Amino acid sequence: MRRLLVLEIVTVVLTAVIAGGVSAWSTRQTIERDAADKVLAVSVALAASPGLADAVATRDVPRIQAAAEATRAGTGVSFVTVMDPAGTRLSHPEPARIGETYQGTFLPAAGGATLVETFPGTLGLSVRAIVPVLGADGTVVGMVAAGQLRVQVADRIARELAVLALAAAVAIALGWGSPGSRRAASSATPSASSRTRSPPCTATTRP
């Protein structure tokens, strides 16, 4: 019975560990994909917003900075940067960096394409998307990049994994407390009566 109990415990633990590992991998992939989708959606929305193309074409930095920061605050992304076609920043969460060259891959967006990448920028390693800003005639007049710091993505992953670990612990506890485990445990433990019972005495008579 003890062997059966150990086997059941090992089975429950292995099942929880395997399920937890698969869930952890799936959770990480989902969170990173969600981050990429979010920054892409933010970039596309700002690039297509009314008046941004004109502001970029005329290099109206105060107007561009205000729009970028409002978008960043409203969406919760780590940064929103607007650039001209040469990659010069027209906005940045740190205003002193306006006028510097964007750190990241921007040539595809300058050519009219959309790009999502992970890159170590001025604020740290981030998942970022960069899209073109098109003028009325369809030419590229600038670019918009939005990004989420990997530190923030990692924090969310850690929170999700903590929940998964708790769920695995609960599953193991429930498995231990199942009727089968209790029966096996009780069968493996000698009862009090069996431990104290004395062997029967047989009366003997002398010849």
Phi, psi and chi 1 to 4 in degrees:
 res  aa     phi    psi   chi1   chi2   chi3   chi4
   1 MET       -  -35.0  -74.9  -61.4  179.4      -
   2 ARG   -62.9  -39.7  -73.9  177.2  179.5  166.5
   3 ARG   -62.8  -39.2 -174.5  174.1  -60.6  173.6
   4 LEU   -64.5  -39.8  178.0   61.6      -      -
   5 LEU   -63.8  -46.4  174.0   61.8      -      -
   6 VAL   -61.9  -41.9  170.9      -      -      -
   7 LEU   -61.4  -41.7  179.7   61.0      -      -
   8 GLU   -67.0  -40.5 -176.0  169.3  -13.3      -
   9 ILE   -63.7  -46.3  -67.0  172.5      -      -
  10 VAL   -60.6  -41.0  169.9      -      -      -
  11 THR   -62.4  -44.1  -59.4      -      -      -
  12 VAL   -64.0  -45.1  170.2      -      -      -
  13 VAL   -64.7  -46.5  172.0      -      -      -
  14 LEU   -62.1  -40.8  -74.8  178.7      -      -
  15 THR   -61.9  -43.6  -59.7      -      -      -
  16 ALA   -65.6  -41.1      -      -      -      -
  17 VAL   -66.1  -45.4  168.6      -      -      -
  18 ILE   -63.8  -45.9  -67.7  172.2      -      -
  19 ALA   -63.2  -39.1      -      -      -      -
  20 GLY   -65.7  -39.9      -      -      -      -
  21 GLY   -64.0  -44.6      -      -      -      -
  22 VAL   -63.6  -42.6  172.2      -      -      -
  23 SER   -65.4  -38.2  -63.7      -      -      -
  24 ALA   -64.1  -44.9      -      -      -      -
  25 TRP   -62.8  -44.8 -180.0   85.1      -      -
  26 SER   -64.2  -39.6  176.5      -      -      -
  27 THR   -64.1  -43.8  -63.1      -      -      -
  28 ARG   -62.3  -44.6  176.8  168.1 -175.3  162.1
  29 GLN   -61.4  -42.1  -64.8  -64.2  -46.9      -
  30 THR   -64.9  -44.0  -60.9      -      -      -
  31 ILE   -64.8  -43.7  -69.2  174.3      -      -
  32 GLU   -66.6  -37.6  -69.0 -175.2  -15.7      -
  33 ARG   -67.1  -39.2 -174.9  168.5   55.9 -111.0
  34 ASP   -62.4  -40.5  -73.4  -11.0      -      -
  35 ALA   -63.2  -43.1      -      -      -      -
  36 ALA   -64.6  -42.7      -      -      -      -
  37 ASP   -64.1  -38.1  -69.3  -17.0      -      -
  38 LYS   -66.3  -49.3  178.5  178.8 -179.6  178.1
  39 VAL   -66.4  -31.5  -65.2      -      -      -
  40 LEU   -66.8  -44.2  178.1   58.4      -      -
  41 ALA   -62.9  -40.3      -      -      -      -
  42 VAL   -64.6  -44.1  170.6      -      -      -
  43 SER   -62.3  -46.0  -61.6      -      -      -
  44 VAL   -63.2  -43.1  169.6      -      -      -
  45 ALA   -64.1  -44.1      -      -      -      -
  46 LEU   -69.8  -39.3 -179.5   57.7      -      -
  47 ALA   -61.5  -32.0      -      -      -      -
  48 ALA   -94.3    1.6      -      -      -      -
  49 SER   -68.8  145.4   62.8      -      -      -
  50 PRO   -59.9  132.4  -22.9   33.8      -      -
  51 GLY    89.7  -14.9      -      -      -      -
  52 LEU   -68.6  -42.2 -176.6   69.7      -      -
  53 ALA   -59.5  -42.0      -      -      -      -
  54 ASP   -65.5  -40.5  -69.4  -20.6      -      -
  55 ALA   -64.4  -39.4      -      -      -      -
  56 VAL   -68.4  -43.2  173.0      -      -      -
  57 ALA   -62.4  -34.2      -      -      -      -
  58 THR   -95.6    1.6   59.5      -      -      -
  59 ARG    55.8   46.0  -56.9 -178.5   72.5   86.2
  60 ASP   -82.0   81.4 -171.7  -13.8      -      -
  61 VAL   -60.1  -46.5  171.6      -      -      -
  62 PRO   -57.7  -42.1  -26.1   36.4      -      -
  63 ARG   -67.3  -40.9 -177.3  178.7  173.2 -171.0
  64 ILE   -66.2  -45.5  -64.6  169.1      -      -
  65 GLN   -60.9  -42.0  175.3   73.2   -7.6      -
  66 ALA   -63.2  -43.0      -      -      -      -
  67 ALA   -66.0  -42.0      -      -      -      -
  68 ALA   -65.9  -44.2      -      -      -      -
  69 GLU   -69.9  -35.3  -74.1  -59.4  -76.2      -
  70 ALA   -64.4  -39.2      -      -      -      -
  71 THR   -66.1  -43.3  -60.3      -      -      -
  72 ARG   -61.4  -46.8 -178.5  174.9   69.2   88.6
  73 ALA   -66.6  -36.1      -      -      -      -
  74 GLY   -77.2  -23.3      -      -      -      -
  75 THR  -106.5  -17.9   58.9      -      -      -
  76 GLY    82.8    9.9      -      -      -      -
  77 VAL   -75.8  165.3  -63.2      -      -      -
  78 SER   -76.8  -35.0  -58.4      -      -      -
  79 PHE  -155.4  153.5   69.2   85.3      -      -
  80 VAL  -133.3  122.5  175.4      -      -      -
  81 THR  -125.5  131.3  -57.9      -      -      -
  82 VAL  -109.1  137.7 -179.7      -      -      -
  83 MET  -132.6  164.5  -60.6  149.3  -83.1      -
  84 ASP   -87.4  175.5   65.2   14.8      -      -
  85 PRO   -61.5  -19.5  -26.1   36.3      -      -
  86 ALA   -87.6   -1.4      -      -      -      -
  87 GLY    90.4    9.2      -      -      -      -
  88 THR   -77.4  129.0  -58.3      -      -      -
  89 ARG   -69.5  131.4  -64.4 -170.8 -175.4  108.9
  90 LEU  -108.0   -4.5  -57.6  177.0      -      -
  91 SER  -155.8  159.1   74.3      -      -      -
  92 HIS  -171.9  146.9 -165.7  -86.4      -      -
  93 PRO   -59.2  -27.3  -25.5   34.1      -      -
  94 GLU  -105.9   98.4  -61.8  175.0   -2.9      -
  95 PRO   -51.9  -27.1  -26.9   35.6      -      -
  96 ALA   -64.4  -18.7      -      -      -      -
  97 ARG   -89.7   -2.6  -64.6 -169.9  178.3  -83.1
  98 ILE   -65.0  134.5  -65.1  174.4      -      -
  99 GLY    99.2  -15.8      -      -      -      -
 100 GLU   -83.3  167.3  -62.2  177.1   -7.3      -
 101 THR   -82.3  135.0  -59.6      -      -      -
 102 TYR   -58.3  134.4  171.7   78.3      -      -
 103 GLN   -95.7  106.9  -68.7 -171.2    7.2      -
 104 GLY   152.6  178.6      -      -      -      -
 105 THR   -84.8  118.6  -54.6      -      -      -
 106 PHE  -128.1   -9.8   62.5   84.9      -      -
 107 LEU   -60.4  -39.2  -70.2  179.6      -      -
 108 PRO   -59.1  -41.7  -27.3   37.5      -      -
 109 ALA   -68.2  -35.4      -      -      -      -
 110 ALA   -64.2  -23.8      -      -      -      -
 111 GLY   -92.9    2.8      -      -      -      -
 112 GLY   103.2    2.8      -      -      -      -
 113 ALA   -97.9  169.1      -      -      -      -
 114 THR  -110.7  140.5  -65.6      -      -      -
 115 LEU  -137.0  137.7  173.9   70.6      -      -
 116 VAL  -123.1  130.3  177.2      -      -      -
 117 GLU  -151.7  168.8   66.4  174.5   -7.5      -
 118 THR  -111.1  125.6  -61.1      -      -      -
 119 PHE  -147.0  141.7 -167.8   88.9      -      -
 120 PRO   -83.9   92.7   28.6  -32.2      -      -
 121 GLY   -88.9 -163.6      -      -      -      -
 122 THR   -67.0  -27.2   55.6      -      -      -
 123 LEU   -93.3   -8.3  -60.6  177.1      -      -
 124 GLY   125.9  178.9      -      -      -      -
 125 LEU   -65.1  130.2 -172.9   65.1      -      -
 126 SER  -145.6  154.4   62.1      -      -      -
 127 VAL   -89.8  124.3  179.6      -      -      -
 128 ARG  -139.2  153.3   55.2 -179.1   62.4 -170.1
 129 ALA  -124.9  142.2      -      -      -      -
 130 ILE  -133.2  129.7  179.1  168.6      -      -
 131 VAL  -131.5  157.5  -57.0      -      -      -
 132 PRO   -79.2  152.1   27.9  -34.1      -      -
 133 VAL  -104.9  121.1  177.6      -      -      -
 134 LEU  -102.5  137.7  -56.9  178.0      -      -
 135 GLY   -80.2 -178.1      -      -      -      -
 136 ALA   -62.5  -28.4      -      -      -      -
 137 ASP   -92.3    5.9   59.0   -4.2      -      -
 138 GLY    87.6    0.3      -      -      -      -
 139 THR   -82.8  155.2   59.6      -      -      -
 140 VAL   -80.0  117.4  176.8      -      -      -
 141 VAL  -104.7  -10.6  -62.2      -      -      -
 142 GLY  -179.2 -170.3      -      -      -      -
 143 MET  -144.7  154.6  -61.7  167.5  -73.1      -
 144 VAL  -125.8  131.0  172.0      -      -      -
 145 ALA  -121.7  136.5      -      -      -      -
 146 ALA  -130.3  142.9      -      -      -      -
 147 GLY  -145.6  157.6      -      -      -      -
 148 GLN  -122.3  124.6 -166.2   80.3   47.6      -
 149 LEU   -62.3  139.1  -69.3  175.6      -      -
 150 ARG   -64.1  -25.6  -74.3  -60.8  -61.3  -91.7
 151 VAL   -60.2  -42.5  171.3      -      -      -
 152 GLN   -69.3  -37.9  -64.9  174.3  -27.4      -
 153 VAL   -64.2  -43.0  175.6      -      -      -
 154 ALA   -63.8  -36.7      -      -      -      -
 155 ASP   -61.8  -42.4  -74.1  -14.7      -      -
 156 ARG   -66.8  -39.3 -177.0 -177.5  169.0 -167.7
 157 ILE   -61.8  -43.2  -68.6  173.8      -      -
 158 ALA   -61.7  -41.0      -      -      -      -
 159 ARG   -64.3  -42.4  -70.6 -166.0  -59.8  -90.5
 160 GLU   -66.2  -39.9  -65.1  -69.6  -20.9      -
 161 LEU   -67.7  -33.5  -67.7 -176.3      -      -
 162 ALA   -62.9  -39.6      -      -      -      -
 163 VAL   -64.6  -41.7  172.8      -      -      -
 164 LEU   -64.1  -40.4  -70.6  174.0      -      -
 165 ALA   -62.9  -40.1      -      -      -      -
 166 LEU   -64.3  -41.5  177.6   60.2      -      -
 167 ALA   -63.1  -39.5      -      -      -      -
 168 ALA   -64.9  -40.3      -      -      -      -
 169 ALA   -63.7  -40.5      -      -      -      -
 170 VAL   -64.4  -41.0  170.4      -      -      -
 171 ALA   -62.2  -40.9      -      -      -      -
 172 ILE   -65.4  -41.7  -67.9  172.8      -      -
 173 ALA   -63.9  -40.6      -      -      -      -
 174 LEU   -66.8  -38.2  -69.8  176.0      -      -
 175 GLY   -64.6  -38.9      -      -      -      -
 176 TRP   -66.9  -33.6  171.5 -103.7      -      -
 177 GLY   -89.7    8.2      -      -      -      -
 178 SER   -69.0  156.1   65.0      -      -      -
 179 PRO   -55.4  -37.6  -26.1   34.7      -      -
 180 GLY   -63.8  -41.8      -      -      -      -
 181 SER   -66.7  -39.9  -65.0      -      -      -
 182 ARG   -66.3  -39.7  -70.7 -163.0  -60.4  -90.6
 183 ARG   -64.9  -41.9  -76.2 -164.0  -59.8  -90.1
 184 ALA   -65.3  -39.3      -      -      -      -
 185 ALA   -66.6  -41.7      -      -      -      -
 186 SER   -69.1  -33.3   61.3      -      -      -
 187 SER   -71.6  -32.2  -60.3      -      -      -
 188 ALA   -77.3  -17.9      -      -      -      -
 189 THR  -101.3  123.8  -55.1      -      -      -
 190 PRO   -61.9  141.4  -17.9   29.6      -      -
 191 SER   -75.2  161.5   63.5      -      -      -
 192 ALA   -62.1  -39.4      -      -      -      -
 193 SER   -66.2  -36.0   58.9      -      -      -
 194 SER   -72.0  -28.4   65.7      -      -      -
 195 ARG   -75.0  -29.0  -72.1 -165.2  -58.9  -92.9
 196 THR  -102.8   -7.6   58.9      -      -      -
 197 ARG   -68.7  132.4 -174.3 -178.3  -59.6  159.3
 198 SER   -93.4  151.1  -59.2      -      -      -
 199 PRO   -66.2  145.1   22.2  -31.4      -      -
 200 PRO   -62.5  143.1   23.5  -32.9      -      -
 201 CYS   -98.6  138.2  -64.4      -      -      -
 202 THR  -109.7  130.2   55.8      -      -      -
 203 ALA   -73.7  136.8      -      -      -      -
 204 THR  -119.3  143.4   57.4      -      -      -
 205 THR  -113.7  138.8   57.5      -      -      -
 206 ARG   -81.9  141.3  -66.4 -176.2 -179.4 -178.2
 207 PRO   -68.3      -   23.7  -30.6      -      -
